[in-house]
Amino acid sequence: MRRLRGVTARAGAECTIDGRACVNFASNDYLGFADDPVTREGALHAVRDWGTGAGAARLISGDYALVRELEELLAAWKGVEAALVFPSGYMANLGAIAALAGPDDTVVVDRLAHASLIDGARLSGATVRVFPHNDAARLDEILRRPRSGSVLVVTESVFSMDGDCAPLVELVACCRRHGAMLLVDEAHALGVYGGGRGCVAAAGLTGAVDIVVGTLSKALGSQGGFVAGSRALIETLVNRARAFVYTTGIAPAAVGAARAALQELMRSSARVERLWENVRRWRAAVAGVPVRGDGPICPVITGSAGAAVALAERLGAAGYYAPAIRPPTVPRGTSRVRITLSAAHTPAQLDGMAAELRHARMELMKENNVMDVHD
Ligand SMILES: Cc1ncc(COP(=O)(O)O)c(C=O)c1O
């Protein structure tokens, strides 16, 4: 049974959760913007100038300048013509996929794609096909089969639960060969890879990916999502994405905070560099522990759900909060503790967590052999 945990205090990477003081290793706040003077000020300015609510859907009550400025900034940052902000990343995926594919079309999704991508594919009414995780050769085979209608391929650039990166160059080539559109969700890549601009930019594929989705809710420390691409794409979404058309515009505070974070990120890469220093430090400190990926998403695979819960509880008791992730969020037999690193973590917090992880794993393995680790 899933249970919400109450957080009663928060300061940077520290929080009080279920009454216990913890260092938070569960957040996607990769750059520490979610509790930072830069974003607090941005949000406060936005509230002072624009109030607290958009009042209605953007097509109904008018489109306030603040959100348009953020969209221009996002488009410039991603190196594309235009961007459209949604109230969440989940809605950006739902809105984009359901607007771009219909019952005559096919959506081909990576097996480990985020729920919002899968839900978007289902909502579209298109035929949904799944390709094995990051397997461009199998995708090629699927796309080779003749079919009517258009084809949309959907993937993440950095996978939220595994922390690994998609083979974007191969995926772009494959989609081009078969005339398929490609949507890449950069939720966990923005602010982290490519100096902060994401994996699409890092791979030199700016403009080569038809639809880029991002979120304001992770590295930018705010709330909201966006789609970036051609002006024609954005016009289509303004007219057809129901998750955009039929919902109240994003709140000014969220736009102000995201804009402040983005401006800071475009001005200086210091936070991104600090994040990667932290990644190198923590990963070196846990050398020998099987941790997937090579970035700030650090899944420690335990296999059974019981082992994941036991490990997360040990870490929590020592003051380090990292959640156990179980099916259906991840496939059966791959339960894990998902540890996420941030630029906001101090060296002492990172070292303390690494030492506790090593200790807790060893203790659990000795006690009852529950650590069914496989990688
Ligand atoms: C890959 C991916 N896409 C989209 C989302 C949804 O973004 P948001 O939290 O802004 O709704 C998430 C968040 O969990 C995610 O991990």
The ligand as a Tripos MOL2 file, in Angstrom:
@<TRIPOS>MOLECULE
LIG
   16    16     1     0     0
SMALL
NO_CHARGES

@<TRIPOS>ATOM
      1 C1         10.2890   11.3640  -17.6740 C.3       1 LIG1
      2 C2          9.2300   12.1940  -17.0400 C.ar      1 LIG1
      3 N1          8.3850   12.8770  -17.8260 N.ar      1 LIG1
      4 C3          7.4140   13.6490  -17.3190 C.ar      1 LIG1
      5 C4          7.2470   13.7530  -15.9590 C.ar      1 LIG1
      6 C5          6.1250   14.5840  -15.4250 C.3       1 LIG1
      7 O1          6.5940   15.8540  -15.1100 O.3       1 LIG1
      8 P1          5.8510   16.7290  -14.0170 P.3       1 LIG1
      9 O2          6.2790   16.2180  -12.6880 O.co2     1 LIG1
     10 O3          6.3060   18.1150  -14.2960 O.co2     1 LIG1
     11 O4          4.3910   16.5530  -14.2230 O.co2     1 LIG1
     12 C6          8.1050   13.0720  -15.1000 C.ar      1 LIG1
     13 C7          7.9520   13.2360  -13.6360 C.2       1 LIG1
     14 O5          7.8050   12.3980  -12.8580 O.2       1 LIG1
     15 C8          9.1130   12.2640  -15.6420 C.ar      1 LIG1
     16 O6          9.9430   11.5730  -14.8650 O.3       1 LIG1
@<TRIPOS>BOND
     1     1     2 1
     2     2     3 ar
     3     2    15 ar
     4     3     4 ar
     5     4     5 ar
     6     5     6 1
     7     5    12 ar
     8     6     7 1
     9     7     8 1
    10     8     9 2
    11     8    10 1
    12     8    11 1
    13    12    13 1
    14    12    15 ar
    15    13    14 2
    16    15    16 1
@<TRIPOS>SUBSTRUCTURE
     1 LIG1         1 GROUP 0 **** ****
